[in-house]
Amino acid sequence: MRHTLHAEWTKLRAGGGTLPLLLLAALLTVTAGAATAATVTCPAPGCGEDDVRLSLTGVIVGQAVVAIAAVLTVTAEYSTGMIHTTFTAVPRRLTAFTAKAAVLTAAVLTTGTLAVLTALLAGRSLLPGNGFTTENGYTPLSLGDEPTLRAAVGSVLYLALIALLSFGVATTVREGATAIGIVLGLLYLFPVVAQVVNDPDLQRHLQQLAPMSAGLAVQSTTDLDHLPISPWHGLAVLAAWTATALLTGGFLLRRRDA
């Protein structure tokens, strides 16, 4: 496994696409979060805004690039025919599958941690100037605050799960545009459908099942009783989607020809 991990890391680093995309995702996460923190105001006590979630808004944008990067780690090898070389060098396909997923996860955890911490630092700097002050009921953002720490750790895990979900879908369909369409549809269209449903109970259930809506509940630090799903349970829902995609991809990888 050690040699396979090294080979996959070499491919990820030398491929020219995945790492730049992950750095772009980090940049978008920070930029979008900072832009939100710079524009949203809290003019009076009780304005009802979640300052931590505002600072981490960019995750909604960055996740799309993370998903694309994860898909390309799989489909690029199929499109170039390099997958045959990979399976010749590593006949046990699940070993190659696991190593590729592990290297991708490590890269996303690293860039995701950098992005989330920088976004929180930007929020800590920008939000007080827009009324998020102690006088209005807000303290400076700090990882020493348990809800803020949970939102930060959860956001990094969220990005890693999105990458693995995309990886599993890409392994299943083996075609880049199709895989990207499926993942982005799950992430962005599912919540839209939930919003246009008139039945409040059905709407709540759809929000509890949607990968993005459920997973991003982990960012919430206020009004937790009003969320469709609790923070860690929401992340568990995303983990279930991810596990399903990985199991399906791994099963089909063993059963089909390269």
HUBELMO-V786603 format. One record per backbone hydrogen bond with DSSP energy under -1.0 kcal/mol. CO is the residue of the C=O (numbers start at 0). NH is the residue of the N-H. E is the energy in kcal/mol with one decimal. If there is no record, write none. Layout:
BEGIN
co;nh;e
CO;NH;E
CO;NH;E
END
This chain:
BEGIN
co;nh;e
0;4;-2.9
1;5;-2.1
2;6;-2.3
3;7;-2.5
4;8;-2.5
5;9;-2.2
6;10;-2.2
7;11;-2.5
8;12;-2.5
9;13;-2.6
10;14;-1.6
16;20;-1.9
17;21;-2.4
18;22;-2.3
19;23;-2.2
20;24;-2.5
21;25;-2.0
22;26;-2.3
23;27;-2.7
24;28;-2.3
25;29;-2.2
26;30;-2.9
27;31;-2.8
28;32;-1.7
29;33;-2.7
30;34;-2.4
31;35;-2.0
32;36;-2.5
33;37;-1.9
35;39;-2.4
49;53;-2.3
50;54;-1.8
51;55;-1.3
53;56;-1.4
55;58;-1.8
56;59;-1.9
57;61;-3.1
58;62;-2.2
60;63;-1.1
61;65;-2.0
62;66;-2.6
63;67;-2.0
64;68;-2.6
65;69;-2.4
66;70;-2.3
67;71;-2.3
68;72;-1.3
70;73;-1.2
70;74;-2.6
71;75;-1.6
73;77;-1.1
74;78;-2.6
75;79;-1.6
76;80;-1.0
76;82;-1.7
80;83;-1.4
81;85;-2.2
82;86;-2.3
83;87;-1.6
84;88;-2.3
85;89;-2.2
90;92;-1.2
91;95;-1.5
92;96;-2.8
93;97;-2.6
94;98;-2.5
95;99;-2.5
96;100;-2.1
97;101;-2.5
98;102;-2.4
99;103;-2.2
100;104;-2.5
101;105;-2.3
102;106;-2.1
103;107;-2.4
104;108;-2.8
105;109;-2.0
106;110;-2.4
107;111;-2.9
108;112;-2.0
109;113;-1.9
110;114;-2.3
111;115;-2.8
112;116;-2.4
113;117;-2.0
114;118;-2.5
115;119;-2.2
116;120;-2.0
117;121;-2.4
118;122;-2.4
119;123;-2.6
120;124;-1.7
121;125;-2.6
122;126;-2.5
126;129;-2.1
126;131;-1.8
127;130;-1.3
129;41;-3.0
130;132;-2.0
132;137;-2.9
133;136;-1.4
141;144;-1.6
144;148;-2.6
145;149;-2.8
146;150;-2.3
147;151;-2.3
148;152;-2.9
149;153;-2.7
150;154;-1.9
151;155;-1.9
152;156;-2.4
153;157;-2.5
154;158;-2.1
155;159;-1.9
156;160;-2.6
157;161;-2.4
158;162;-2.1
159;163;-2.2
160;164;-2.7
161;165;-2.4
162;166;-2.4
163;167;-2.5
164;168;-2.3
165;169;-2.7
166;170;-2.2
167;171;-1.6
168;172;-2.5
169;173;-2.7
174;178;-2.5
175;179;-2.7
176;180;-2.3
177;181;-2.3
178;182;-2.5
179;183;-2.7
180;184;-1.9
181;185;-2.3
182;186;-2.3
183;187;-2.9
184;188;-1.4
184;189;-1.4
188;192;-2.5
189;193;-2.0
190;194;-1.8
191;195;-1.4
198;202;-2.7
199;203;-2.3
200;204;-2.1
201;205;-2.5
202;206;-2.1
203;207;-1.7
204;208;-1.2
205;209;-2.1
209;213;-2.7
210;214;-2.0
211;215;-2.8
213;216;-1.1
214;217;-1.4
215;218;-1.7
216;219;-1.4
222;225;-1.5
223;226;-1.3
229;233;-2.7
230;234;-1.8
231;235;-1.8
232;236;-1.7
233;237;-1.7
234;238;-2.3
235;239;-2.0
236;240;-2.0
237;241;-2.5
238;242;-2.8
239;243;-2.2
240;244;-2.2
241;245;-2.6
242;246;-2.7
243;247;-2.3
244;248;-2.6
245;249;-2.9
246;250;-2.3
247;251;-2.5
248;252;-2.2
249;253;-1.4
250;254;-1.5
251;255;-2.4
END
